[in-house]
Amino acid sequence: MDAHRRLLAESDSDIFSHIRAEEQRQTDGLELIPSENYTYPEVLAALGSVLTNKYSERYPGRRYYGGQEHTDAIETIARERAKALFRAEHANVQPLSGSPMNQAVYFAFLQPGDTILAMDLSHGGHLTHGAPVSHMGKVFNFVRYKTEADGSIDFDKMRALALEHRPRMVLAGHSSYPRDLDYAAFQRIADEVEALSFADVSHVGGLIAADCLANPLDAGFDVMTTTTHKSLRGPRGGLILCKAEHAKAIDASVFPGLQGGPHMNQVTASAITFRKAATEEFRAYSQQVLVNARVLADELSNAGAQLITGGTNNHLMVIDTIRSFGLDGRRAEQVLDRIGITTNKQVIPDDPLPPLRPSGVRLGTPACTTRGMKEGDMRLLAGWMDEALRSPDDESLLDRLGEQVRAHCRQFPVPGIGAE
Ligand SMILES: *Cc1c(COP(=O)(O)O)cnc(C)c1O
């Protein structure tokens, strides 16, 4: 055990025992929540470093407080790496997480009451895209486009909506949509109604960094945001990329508009992540994420599961568990939890059921791929899930499946969780 851990174990055994238990949970369980991942040991080291002690309000070379020679260097490296990774003209690495990152973008360009054209929430849009329960939903006027049954977006319908409502911003982005987006088509509509184009690629940021999915900035988007902790595999945080002409507005909106001091330990960890994301290893990892998702989706479909849009070509999929197994999403999530497979209940397009007991579950492959799982593991996994969901009340079957999942997972070490 390293010195810091030993100190923690001795000084606060209550908390330390929970950390140990969470490590065991992460080791034993199969993580299929598509927004989760296991970060690098180097990131854990940076997060736990003394960079957490430093106040660094404002930007490199223009800070409010002294003592910034190292934070300036680190933030400059983080920005340059982010720009190179995503072919962006400007990067802001300070957003504390995904939600404040998107708020900063809205407030950089819009006035309260302005209209934003965004994806319908049950069709894949995110909470921060103006859900009625979110503050942003109260501040701005969100108008919704939907997806077709095959998962495509009908851009003629979307154009008609844009011409009718004249949004100031067109938002492309999602957290439960299993397909790539045609960003050029979004950009054409934004151009026609003279709206800003904004892509929130939080879920797929890593896949875009690895050039496995399309990059909205290549299609001329004004702004792109991504979280750093999902497919990018970094610390919890947010990243804003934009054209040079928007740099001032974005930076002022993050600080002092929305946030105070950035978390410099997180910025340091992001810099490490961006360098890793530019490597061949990361590209191979990202390709495997996509292959694993396709195999998992194919195997589940072959076993009779109904997938929203019929499958996937990104890292995630949504199973209609009502139509597939006669179980609502909450029950399906519980049954899978019972055998050590973590998923999340998920609304499906125009879901007739309520959000806490919706019609589906969502799964994704970034985390299990980080542990080294491949196509053969996906086939096993699909089989276990199918068996459990078909016999949700067979306790002895669930016990046996749970044992199999645990035994399988233990063959795949979790980065950052070492033997002691
Ligand atoms: C996860 C996510 C966010 C929010 O990120 P948090 O870090 O949880 O605040 C925003 N947008 C999309 C599309 C996401 O998937």
The ligand as an SDF file (V2000), in Angstrom:
LIG
                    3D

 15 15  0  0  0  0  0  0  0  0999 V2000
  -22.9990   13.2940  -19.3670 C   0  0  0  0  0  0  0  0  0  0  0  0
  -23.5200   14.3630  -20.2440 C   0  0  0  0  0  0  0  0  0  0  0  0
  -23.5590   15.7040  -19.8110 C   0  0  0  0  0  0  0  0  0  0  0  0
  -23.3330   16.1320  -18.3830 C   0  0  0  0  0  0  0  0  0  0  0  0
  -22.1970   15.7970  -17.7800 O   0  0  0  0  0  0  0  0  0  0  0  0
  -22.0350   15.8310  -16.1730 P   0  0  0  0  0  0  0  0  0  0  0  0
  -20.5730   15.7550  -16.0300 O   0  0  0  0  0  0  0  0  0  0  0  0
  -22.7780   14.6560  -15.6560 O   0  0  0  0  0  0  0  0  0  0  0  0
  -22.6060   17.1110  -15.6720 O   0  0  0  0  0  0  0  0  0  0  0  0
  -23.9590   16.6630  -20.7230 C   0  0  0  0  0  0  0  0  0  0  0  0
  -24.3210   16.3320  -21.9780 N   0  0  0  0  0  0  0  0  0  0  0  0
  -24.3390   15.0610  -22.4100 C   0  0  0  0  0  0  0  0  0  0  0  0
  -24.7640   14.7680  -23.8020 C   0  0  0  0  0  0  0  0  0  0  0  0
  -23.9450   14.0360  -21.5610 C   0  0  0  0  0  0  0  0  0  0  0  0
  -23.9750   12.7740  -22.0030 O   0  0  0  0  0  0  0  0  0  0  0  0
  1  2  1  0
  2  3  1  0
  2 14  2  0
  3  4  1  0
  3 10  2  0
  4  5  1  0
  5  6  1  0
  6  7  2  0
  6  8  1  0
  6  9  1  0
 10 11  1  0
 11 12  2  0
 12 13  1  0
 12 14  1  0
 14 15  1  0
M  END
$$$$
